[in-house]
């Protein structure tokens, strides 16, 4: 369990509030003396409202920080790291506490989508599902998923609560200019090395026989359901959607515009309760849907997904196609831009010549930390204008593919300036402003929640500063 918590703290940890605080339990207890102090069992560091901080949570995050700082060559004492960790975890629990009071919830579909993304990431990094289970010391993917879900739910709720606090925070161009002009030379942020990259993805087509077999199996399931078989049982036994099959293929509270495949959404909202759809295709494979209930613009449904199997031969053909395409580009028979437009399987990038857009900045530049480590290793071997050989990739929808990547541009690390790095600076100053909003909220709310701890919270400077509004 420690490794699970550690891993999710790595991926989802909420940034610390960036200022110090201090508080005495006796002062907090007097906020409402109608509450008796709970008995803290071994292993518990603190209770924040209805949320618990375990010593194991603290130790896991300390390990992460130590490893991170070691890689960065930054030196902090153990006490300083512990201060940061306790501050961060306390903020998380307070955010969860007030999120519950404000009825902030996370849709189960969001959790399942995030869980699937995490599983795909782990499989890419570790190599196989078996190695995932070995790493996390879990007996099955189902057991591992059950451990992950509450962790994902908490982190999603924390993200939503932070958004609610900061959603109205903006910075104008004038504010960015003023922020920048007030910075000391040594405080101007450094823009790390930036890469502009483009890609051509080739998703192999399943062989005709594989498609026919899949359609035949799904048609057989549909007929069995129409003749009385239970849809949920069939989904548990045969659906290839790992996020829903164990729940009988159920998806609840589905609304239009939630990010589901357009074909899936269109079919779901065309059905009446009890209807079973015809077989239809999305980017994920072939589906059938049973509508459970409709409530205005919201539906509950079950679905079964089956995907045609891609053979090694199919994969090799995709790899060979990209090798040939790279040769044509090098021979100047076509440009990379033209090849991406004509041949790339990636609908999001093909029409702009394969150029990737950074979702964090809405620009076409990525820092090294924002690029998959495997791809970064390939890119670091390239000169500007060069292309990689075909590289294997597993896509977010679970499909396997190959891609060639071109290094379009590369900008060295430099001190930020307004003319070249406005987008970076705008985001940088907006983050500072948002953190100030979080800090102000934290100061106000710390006194409105009951906190009990086995430790002397006065010993943490951040806690004192919080309570004293410093």
N, C-alpha and C positions, 0 to 999 in steps of 0.2 A: 504493500500500500504506500509506503514511503516513496518508492520509485514512481508510482502513479502520480502522486501529488507533486513530486519534484518536476516531472515532465510537464505537467499542465501549468505549473508556475512558470516554467521556461517559455511556454507558448502563449500563455494568456495573462501573465502577471500584470496587474494594474500598477502603473508607475507611482512611485511614492510621492507624497504631497510636497516634499521639497522644503519643509520648514520644521522647526522643532516644537515639541509640546511637552507638558508635564502635568500630572494630576495625582491627587491623593485619593485612595479609595474611600476614606472616611468622608471627604467632601462630596464625592459622588453619591455615596450612600444616603446623604442627608437631602438629596434632591427629592426623594420620595421615600420616607421612612416606613411607608406601609408595606414595602417589599422587604422580606427577610433575605439575608444573604444566603445564597445556595452553598451547599457543600461541594467543594471542588475535589474531584477524585484524582488519583494519580494519572499523570499524562496530560492533564488539562492545564494550560497556562492562564487562560482567561475566558470568561463568559461575557459576551457583548450583546445585551438584549437576549435574544434566543439563539444566538450564534456562538460557536465555540472555536477558540484558538487552541490547538494542541501544541505541546512541546515539539512533536515530530514535524508539524508544519514549519515551525521556526527553524529547526535544525536543517530541514530540506532546503529551505530558501537561503539559509546561510551558506550551505554548500554551493548552491548555484552562484551566489554573489562572489564567493571566494574564487570559484573557477573563472567567472567572467572577468573579475578584476585582475586575476593572474595573467589571463590572455592579453588584457589591455595594458599590462605593466603598471597598473595603478596600485598604490599601497595604502590600504586602510587597516586599522587595527581590528582585532576580533570584536572589541566593544563597539567600535564605530559601525561595523557591519551589523551587529546585533541590533543596534539602535535603528538603523535603516529598516531592517526586517520587521521588527515589532511595530514600527510606525506604519509600514505598508500593510501588514496584516490587520492591524487595528482599523485602518481606514476602510479596507475591504469589508470587514464585518459591520462597520457602521453604515456603509453604503447599502449592504444587504438588509440591515435592520430597517432603514427608512424606506427602502424600495418596497418592503413588505407592507409598511404602513401606507404607502402611496399606491398600493395594488399594482405595482409593476411586475409583469409576468413575462415569461418566455414561451413562445409557441413550441409544442413538441416537435414540429417539423423543423424548426430552426436548430433544435438540439440534434436531431437525427442527421440533418445536412452537415452540421459542424462535425459530428462524430464520424461520418463517412469521409469527410475531408482529412480528418486527423488520421484515420486508419490508412487511407491512401498514402499520406505523407510518410507514416511509419513504415509502410511496406516498401516505399521507394528508398527510404534511408537504410532499412535493415535487410531488405532483400526478399522476404516472404512472410506469409502469415505465421508460419511455424516459428520463425525467428522473432516475430513480434511477441508471441506467447512466451517464448523462452526469455526474452529481455524483461518482460513485465511479470514473469513468474506466475502466469495465469493458465488454468487448464483448458480454456476455450475462448473463442472470440466473443461469445455471448457473455461469459463471465467478465471478460475485460470491458466490454461495452457497458455492462451494468455498473462497473466501478467508475467508468468515465462520465456517465450521464450527469450525476449530481455535480461533478466538478465543472462540466461544461455549462450546466444550468446556472450555477453561481456566477461564473465569469460573464455569461451573457447578461445576467441581471445587473451585475456591476457596470458593464459597459452601457446598458440602457440608462442606469441611474446617473452615471457621469454625463451622459448625453443630455438628460433632462436638466441637469444643473448648468450645463455650458452651452446649450443649443442656441442661445441668442447672442453668443459671443462672436464678434467679428472685428476685423481690423481694416481700416481704410488705407488707401495708398499714402495719405498724409500721415497717418499714425505710423505706418511702416517706416517712412522717411524720418520721422521724429525719433522713433525707437533707435533706428540705426545711428543717427547723428549723435545720440547721447551715449553710445557705447564707447568705452575706452578701447584703444587699439587692441589691447591684449584680450578683450572680451568679445571681439567680433567673431562670430562662429566660423568654423572652417568647413567648407564643403568638401566632403570626401571624394575620392576618385569616382567619376561618373561614366556610365556606359550607355550608349544608345545602340539597341540591337534590333534585328529583324529576323523573322523566322518563316520557314515554309514547312508546314506539317503535312505528313501523309499518313492518314488513318487507313490501314489496309481494309479492302472490301472482303467481307466473308464470302467464301465460295458459295455458288448457287445451291449446292447440295446441303450445305450447313444452314442456309436460310430456309430451305424447304423443310428440313427436319425440325427446325424451331417452330415454324408456322404450323406444321402438322401436330406437334406436341401441344401447342397452345390451343389449337382448334379442338383437340381431343379433351383438354381440360375444360374448355368453355362448354362443350356438349355435356360433359359429366355434371357440370354445375347447373345447366339448364334442366337436366334430368333429375335434379334433387341433391347432388353433392354439395357439401358446405363450402362456400367460397373461402372462408377463413382457413379451413383445414387445408384446402388445396394450395393456398398461398404459403402456409407454413411449410408444406411438403415440397413445393416446386418453384416458388418465386425466387428469382435471383437478385432481388433487391435486399441487400443486407440490412438496410435501415428500417425495413418494415416487415420482412417476412416472419420474424418471430412474433409479431403482433397480428398475424393474420392479414398482412398487407394493408392495415388500417392507416388512413391519413385523416385527421380530424381538423375541423375549423379551417377548411381550405377556402380562400377568397381569391378573386381574380387579382392578378398583379403581384402575386407572392413570389414570383421567380420560377414557377414551374414551367416546364416546356410548354410552348404555346399549343401544340397539338394535344397534349395531355389535358390542359386546362379547357380547351374547346370541347373535347369529348365529355369531360366530367360535368360541365355545366349544360350539356345537351340532354342528359339523362333524367329520368324520373326515378323516385325512390323504388328500389327493387330491381331496376333494369340492369342488365349485364351488356356491356358494349360489345360491338364487333372488335376484332383484332385491329390495332392501329400501331403505327411506328413513330418513335421519337428518336432523338440522338442517342438515347440509352439502350434502345432495343425495341422489342415488340411487347405490347401490353393488352390486357383486358381490364375493365373497371366495373365494379358493382357499386351503384350509388346507394348509400345507407340512408341518408337524410338530407333534405335541403331546408335551409332557413334563410329565405330571402336570397342575398348574394353570398351565402356561405353554405358549404356542403361538407358532409362526412362521407368517406368512401373507402373501399378496399380495392387493391389492384394487385395484379400478378405481372411480373416482368420476366421475360425470357430473352436472352441475348444469343444470337448465332455465334458459334465458337470460331475463333480465329486460329488457324493452324500456323505452324512454324513456316510452312511454305508461303502463306499469305504475308507473314511478317517479312520474310526474306524478299518477297516481290516488292513490298513497299520500300525496303532499304535499297534494293537495286534501282528502283525508279528514281529515288533521290540522288543516288550516285550518278546516274545518267544525267539527271537534271542539272546537277552541279557542274558536270563536264560541259554541258551546253552553255551554261552561264559563263564559265571560264573561257570558252571558245567564242564568246561574245555573239552567240546566236540569239540570245535574249538577255535582258537585264534581270537582276534579282527581283526588282519591283514587278516586272512583267510576269515573271515565273510565279511569284506569289499570287498575283491576281488571277492567273489562269489555273494554277494547280494546287494551291494550298487548301487543306481541309479545314483550316481555322477561319470560320466566318467572321470572327471579331477583328482579325488583322489583315485578311487577304486583300481588302479593298484599299488599304493604305500601304501596300507594298510589303506587308508583313511586319511593319514596325510595331513593337510592343508599347503599350501605354502603361505607365506606372499608376496603379489605382490610388496610391498614397498621396501623389502630388499632381495627378492628371497631366503630367508631362511625359515625354518619351525618354527620360533619363532615370537610370537606376544606380544606386550605390551598390558596392559589393555585397553588403549585408542584405540587400533586397533581392539578390539573385540566388537561385538554387545552387548549392555548393558544387554539384556535379557539373552544371552548365558553366559556372564561373571558372572552373579548372580548364574547361575547353576554351572559353573566351580569352583567358589569360595567355593562351598560346598563339593568339591571332594578332596580326597587324590590322590597323583600320582598313576596311574594304575586303578583308579575307573572310572565308566561310569555313565552318567546321565540316567534317565528314558527317554522314547521317548519325544522329545520336538518339538512342532509345528514350522514350518518355511515356509515362503513364499519366493520362489526362484526368482532370477532376471528375469526369463522369465515369471513370474506371476503365475506359478504353485504352488499349495500347497502341502506340504509334512510333514513327521515327520523324525526326526533323533535322533540317540543316539550319544553322544560325549564322547570320552575318554580323560582324562588328561594324556598325555604321559609323560610329564616332566614339571617341574616348577623350575625356577631359581630366587633366591631372588635379590632384588635391590642391585647393587654393583657399585663401581668405575670401569670404563672401563679399560681394559688392552689389550695389543696387542695380547697376545697368545689366549685369549678366545673370544675377541670381535673385531677381525680385520674387519669383514664385517660392523659392526656398526660404527667403527671409520672411515673406508674408506668412507662410506656414509656421516658421520658427517663432515669430512674435505672437501669432495667434495661439500657439500651444502655451506660451508663457502666460498669456492673458487668461486662457482657460484654466491653467493651473492656479492662478490667483483666485478665480471664481471658486474652484474646489476648496482651496485653503480657507477662504472666507466662510463657505458653507460648513466646513469641518469645524471651525472655531465655534460657530453658532450651535451646531448639533451635538457636539461632544458632551455638553452639559445636560442634554435631554435624553440620554440613554444610560441605563444602569450597566456599569462595568465592574465585574468582580475578578480579581486576579490573585494568583498565588505569589506573584512577584510584587515588589514595591515599585509601582509605576512612577513614583516620584524620582526614581533613579534614572529615568529617561528624560533628557532635556527637552525633546520634542513635545512630550506630554505636558510638562510644566508650561512651556510656551503657549500651547494650545489653550490651556485653562486660563492663563493670564492674559490671553488675547495679544500675545507678542508676535 
